[in-house]
Amino acid sequence: MYMEGGGDSKEGKARLRQGMSEFVGKVVSQKRPGWRIVACGSRNDAHDAFQNANHTSPETFNVLLVDS
């Protein structure tokens, strides 16, 4: 899951990953296939990371989460 948010700092991105991991863990099972939360900062950075993931790992189900 590629997400907009977390700001530019490693600490901010880590807090976002931690919070979203807790949320996702309550919603879906953490068993296979599993989840990986990627906090990307800006909307453009999130979109670029998502596009790159789709290109380099087309067999993976990638999700892009941005606000409107």
N, C-alpha and C positions, 0 to 999 in steps of 0.2 A: 504494500500500500504506500504509494508516493503521496506525500501530503505537503500542502502549502502550510507554512507556519514555523514557529520556533525561533524566528529572527535570525540574526547573523552569528550568534554565539553558539559554541558547542554546548554550553550549559542549557540554553533555551531549547535547543533541539533535543537534548537528552530529556528534559522535563516533558516535552510534548510526546516523545516516543514512549516514555514511561506511562503517562496518562492514557494515551491511546491504546497501549498494550493492555492496561487494566480494563479499559472499556471493551475492547474487542474480546478479551478473555471472558467477559461476562456474557457476551452476545453469541459467540461461536466457540466450538471446541478447539482447543489448542493442539489437538492431534493432527496427524498428517491430513492435508498437505501443509498445514501450519501457516503462520503469518510472519511477515517481516515489515516493520514500520520504518519508513525512511522519511524523516523530517527534512525538507529541502529549503526552507526559508521562503524565498519569494515565489510568487505564482509562476513566473517564467522559469525559475530554476526547477520547480516541481514538474512543470510541463516538459522541460528538456530532459530531466532524469527519467521521467516516464517514457518518453519517446525512445531514449537510449536503451532502456530496459526492454521495450518491445522489439527493438531491432536486434539486440544482442542475445535475448532469451525469449524467442517467440513461443516456446513451449510453456512458459510460465504465465499464469493468469495475473496480470498486473492491473492495479486499480489506481486511478488518479483522484485525489480528493482535494478540491479547492473550494473556497467560498465564492459567492457571486458578487 
